Amino acid sequence: MTSTTAAPPSPLPGWLKKAAVTVLIFALCWAVAITYWRGAENAPAGAELLLALLVAPLGLLSLLWLGKKIVTARAVAPAATGSASVAQTAAAAPPVAPLAILAAALRVPHGASPEDLAAAMAANGARPDLDPELVDDDGFPVMSARSEEAVDEALQEEVQEWLMLNGMAELRLGEAGWRALTLGSAVVRDLAQEAMLQLMPEQGTPPPLRLLPILPTGWTVEQRHAAGLWFKHVIAQRGWPMDSLTRMEVAFDATPAAILGQCAADCQAPNKAATLLLACDSQIDQDTVDTWAANGSLCTATRAGGRIPGEGAAGLLLSSVESARQHPDALFACLYPLQEGRREVSSDSAKRPDTKRLSDLAERCAQGAGLALASVALIAADSDHRASRAQEVMGLASASFPELDASTDVLRTGTTTGSCGAVPFIGALALARHAVFTNAAPTLFLSNDDPFMYSMALIGPPPAQSA
């Protein structure tokens, strides 16, 4: 049975409402006057006709108009007071402190580190290719972003043995699940090693370390729980004390921007905790390709704007700037507060990119960071191959950063990772940190993969320490 839902009636235009009210008042006044005169003994004089048929209706209309003005003025006054109060509160609020990015790690197609990926992208060699295994409904190979480091049989055996020892022998991961876990484990190992080098004191208790994994959306609660425990085990293998390590849960519907905001709040806590933020995912799976083909979201020869199956892992080691300065071996870049915006129309259906909104947001980022946009040497974005996303990034570069070379100074991680959850987002931040040290200048981070939401932040060298 097919059900239909009636569309709600369109509201009347303002001029039509006013005309209807005017006609109604005149009609009522005339009806009352005519009814009165029919029962009267004498015919109305000219002055009475003028009063009843013209002056009375106009007087009522004037009263209605005046009453509306008074009510509106009373409503606006408290609203204006409230807005002023909110503005004063916002102005009085202290600026949000930047985060220190102590280290970054990657395992993505064409790059096992931010340095490798940046070099591959500069050489224009980090592009998806025809997959050797995945096919579409017609049996033709699909485009994919497949990592050569996503299969590690020795690691898989180690994980299975660890699952048995920890009462999770029945847990099952599909092929894509194992690929994501393998890539994520490599990134966690790299960042755990950096935490040992930069944060572990020679004597005394190490600072608390929070593990925050962003896992594939299709994973079950049991799979997420097991992966989190495994990643904790990997960190402990590198020497970090288990009693100083906490695994944090991520809300299922939390966006990468929201998770990064939570990291900023956690790292500013009095206990000087650091955060290991990880994103890993893999869509290199025939079932995923079949699902995307069925719902029309797969990239094909006739649907160039579709999704390209991808995979990867990216991670950041974060702390407050104050904590980072206490460790003499720490080498960090500053991630200034993330600014967010919302599109009124989906970027998938917009006729042209709204460059003005992005340029305004870039100005807000610069003001919040106390940096000049002219000092930005590179843009790192999470956008992929879709024309709408690329046009937004290039439009922003042309409007706000005309001195940048679009072929070398604008990097988009989504073009090399394909579609794989939050990996392009975190990967772009990893590239941004690398560019800060390479160029000795700030980098602009942009996330515009979501059709409605977009976010931006500046990453720069550590600010000069006040005496």
N, C-alpha and C positions, 0 to 999 in steps of 0.2 A: 504494500500500500504506500502510495506517495502522498505525503502531506505537504500542504502549502501554507505559508505564513503571509498574511496580509500585511502590506507595507503600511506604516503609520501615515496618516494624512499630513501633507505638507502644511506648515504654518502659513497664515495669511501674511502678505506683505504689510509693512507698517502703514503705508498710505491708504491701503484698502480698509484696514481696521479703523483708521480715523474717519474715512468717508462714511463707513457704516454707522459709527457712533453719531456722527453729525446728522445723517438722514433719520436715524431713530429718534433723536431728540426733537428735531423739527416735526416729525410725524406725530409724536406724543403730544407736543404743545398744540398742534393744529387740531388733533382729534379731541382734546379736552375743550378747546375753544369752540369748535363746531358743536359739540354735544351741549355745551352751556347755552350757546345762542339759540339752539333749536327749542329749548324750553323757556327762553326769555320772551317777554311780551314785546320788547322793542328791538329793532334791528341795530346792530353795533355801529357806532360812529367810526369815522376814519381813524381817529386817534386810537380807539380801542382795537381796531384791526391791526394797526401798526404795532401796538404793544404786544398783542397776543401772538401774531404770526411772525414777527421779526425780532423784537426786543427781548421777549421772554426766552426764545431758543438760544439767542446769542449770549444772553446772561448766564444761562445754565452751562453753556459750553465754556464760558470764561471761568466760572466757578470750578468746573472739572479740571481745566488746565492749571489753575492756580493751586488747587489741592494736590495735584500730581507733583508740581514743582516743590511744594512744601515737604511732602513725604520723601521725595528723592533727596532733597537737601539734608533732611534728618538722617537718612540712611548713609549718605556719603561721608558725613562728618565723623562718625565713629570709625568707618572703614579707613579713612585717611589717617586718623589718629593711630589706628592699629598698624597701618603700613609704615608710618613714621617710626613707631615703636620697634617694629621688626627691623627696619633699616638701621636704627640706632644700635639694636642688639647685635646685628651682623657686623656693624662697623666696630663695635666694642670687642667682638670676639677676637681672641689672639690668632695670628696666622698659624696654619697647620704646618708642623715641622716636616721637612723632607725626610725621606728614607735613604739609608745608605745601601747601595747594591754592592755587597762585598765580593760576589763572584756570580758567574753565570755559566751554565753548561747546556749543551745541545746534543741531541742525536736525531737528526732529520735527514731526509734524502739530500745528498750532495754536501753534507756537512756534519762532522762529529764534534765540532766546536764552533763558537761564534766566529773565530778567525777563519776557519775553513769555509764556512757558509758565506761569509762576506767576500772571500776571494772568488768562490764559485759564482756568486751573483754578479760580481764585478766583471767576470769573464763571460757573462751571459750563458753560463753552462748549467744553471740550476733550474731546470724546467721539467715538468711532468713528461712522461713518454708513454708509448703504447705498452700496456702490461703484458707480460709473457703468459699469464694464466687467466686473468679476469676477462670475461666476454659479455657483450650485451645480449638482448633478446634475439638478435639476428645472427649471433655467433661470431661477431667481429670483436677484436680486442678493444678494450676501453682505455682511455688515458688514465694514468695513475701516477702517484708519487710514492714509490716503494723504496724503503730503506734497506741497504745491504746488511745493516747491523741488527735487524729485527729478529733474526733467528740465531739462537745460541743453545745448542742441545745440552751442553755441559751445565749451563745455568738452569735449564728446564729440569734436568735431573736433580740438581741441588734444591730447587724450589719444591719439587715433589717430595723429596726426602724430608725437607723441613716441614711441609704440610702434615706428613704422617706423624712426625715427632710431636707436633702441636695439636693433634686431634682433629685435623681437617683433611684427612685422606680422601674424603668423598667429594671434595671441591673439584669442580671441573671448569676449565677455561677453554673456549674455542680457539681456533687458530689466530684470529685477530686479537683475542685476549692475551694470548702468550706473547704476541708481537709487541703489544703495548707494554706489558709487564717487563719484557726484556729491555726495551728502550728506556723505560722509566728507571729500571735498576741501574743502568749505566750512568744516567744523569745523577741519581742519588749518590752513587759511589764518588763521582767527581766532586759534588758539592760537599759531601761528608769529609773528603780529604781536604778541601779548602777550609772547612770549619775547623778542622784539627790544626791546620797551619796558621790560620789567622786569629782564631778565638780561644783556643785551648791555652790556658796559662801554664807556665812552667811549674808553678806551685799553686796549691789552693783549689777551690771548687770552680769548675767551668760555669759559664752562664747558662741559663735554661735555653734549650733549643726546641723550637716547635716545628713539627713536620706537618705541612699542609698540602696534601695531594689532591689534585683535580683529576678525577678518573673518568673513563668513558661513561657517557650518560646511560648506556644500555646495560651496565653492570648491575648485578643484584646486590642486596645488602651484604650477603655473605662474601661475595667476591670483593667488595670494597673493604670489608673488615679484614679479610685475609691479606689483601694487597698492602693496606696500611701497616699491619703488623710485620709483613715481610720487609717493607722499606725501613721500618725501625730497626729490624735485625741487620739490614745492610749497613745502616749508619753505625750501629754498635760494633759491627765487624771492623770498622775503620778506627775504633778506639774511643768513640764518644760514650761516656757512661750512660747506661740505660736509665738510671734514676734522674738524670738531667735532661731526659728526652720525652717529649709529649707529642702524641699524635692528635691533631685537631680535625674535627669533622667539618665538612663543607656541605652546606645546604644543597639539595638536589637542583634547585632552580636558581642558584646564585650565579650571577654573571662574573666573568673574570675581573671586571672593574670593581664590583662590590667586594669580591674576595681580596683584591689588592688594597681596598680601603680598610678592610678588617685587619690586614697585615700591618698597615700604617698605625692603626690604633693599638694593636698588640705590642708592636715594637717600641712604642713610646711609654709603655707601662714601667712602673718603678723598678721591676725586677730585672731590667736590662736584658730581656730575652731576645734571641735572634730567631729568625724564621727561615726554614727551608721550604720554599714554595715550588711545587712540582706540577706540571701538566703532562700527561701522557695519553695517547689515544692511537688507535689504528682502525681504519675502515677498509683495509686490504682484505676483503672477504667477499666471496661470490654471493652469499645471501644478502649482504648490504647492497651490492650492485643490482641484484634482482629487485630489491625493495625500491631503490631509487628509480630504476627503470619503470617500475609499475606506477609510481606516483608522479612520474614526469620530471624528476629533479636531477637525473643523471646527465652529465655532459656527454653529448654525442655529436656526430657530424651535423645533425640537423638542429641541435639544441646546444649551441656554444655557451650559453649562459648557465648551464647546469653545473652540478657539483662534480668535482674530481676526487675519487677516493684517495686518501692520503694517510700518512702516519708520521709519528715522531714523538719526541719528548723534549721538554725544555724546562729549565729550573733556574731559580734565583736564590741566593743567600742574602737575606735582608736583616738589617738592624737599624736602630736609631743612629743618627750621625754622632750624637754624644757618646754612645757606646763604641762606635767604630773608632773614634779618636783615642779611646783608652787602650787600643791594641796597636802597638807600634808597627806590627807587620801587616796591618790591614790596608788594602789598596781598594778604594771604593769610589764610586760615582754617586752623585746625589739625584734621587728620583723625587722631583717636586710634586706637590699635590695634583692628583688627577682631576681634570675638569670634564664634565659630561654635558651632552646636549641631546635633544630629541628632534627627529624629523617629523614634520606634519604629514608627509607623504612618503611611503616606502621607497627606498632607493631602487628597488626592483622595478617600480612602475613610474618613477619620476621621469619627466621628459628631458630634464637637464639637471646637472649637479648643482646643488646649492652651495656654491663656493663661499658666499658671503657669511654663512653661518660658521663654516670652518675657520675662515679668516678671523672672525670675531672671537672664536674660542681660542685661537692661537694667541691673540692679544691678551686675553684673560690669563692664559698660562704664563705668558711673559711677565705680566704685572705681578702675578702671585709668586713667581720665582725671583723677581727682581733682576731679570735678565733681559737683554735686548734681542728681539727677533733677528736682527741683522747679524748676530753672532752665531746663529745656528748654521752648522756645517753639513747636516745630513737629516733626512726624514726617514724614519723606520716605521713602516705601517704593517698591519696584519692582513691587508686586503689581498684578494686572490686575482685570478685571471679575468673575472667578470668585468665587462666594459664600464658598467655603472660605478664600480668601486675604483677602478683605475682612473676614470675621468675625475672623480672627486679628489683623489690624491694629487694628480697632475694639475688640476685647477687650483688647489691650495698652493702648490709649489710655485705656479706661475704668478698668482696674485700676491702672495706674501713673501716669497723667497725667490725673486727673479734671478738672483745671482747663482742659484744652485743649478747644476747640470742634471736634468731629469734622467739621463741615462746612467749616471754614476752616483749621484747624490740622493737618489730616492730609491729605497729598497723596500720590497713588499714580500714578507715571508710567506704569505698564503700562496704565492705563485710557485713556491718550491715545495711546500709541505702538503698541498692539496687541502681537502676538507678533513680536519681531524680535531674537532673540539677547540679547546683553549690553547692548543700548542702554538698556532701562529701568533696569538696575543703575547704569550710569555716569550716566545722566540723573538718577536720584534723588540721587546725590552732588552733581551740578551744582546741583540745586534746593536741596540742603541748604546748600551754600556761599552761595548767594544769600540764603537765609533768615537765615544768621548775621549778615550785614551789614545786612539789613533790620530784624531784631529786636534786634540787639546782644545776642544770647543764643544758647546752644547749640541745635543741632538733632540729633535722633536719626535716624540712617539705619537702615533695616530692609530686608533682602532676604529675602522668603519665597516667591518664585516657584517655587523648586524644591520638589517634593513631599516630599523627605526632609531636605534641608539648609536651614538658615537662618543668617543672619549679621546682625550689628548693630555699629554704631559711633557714637560721638559726634563731631560736628564743632562746634568752638567758636572763639571769638575767640582771637587769639594770647595766650599766657600772658604775664604781666608778666615782663620781662627782669630777672634778678637783677643786682645791682650788682657 
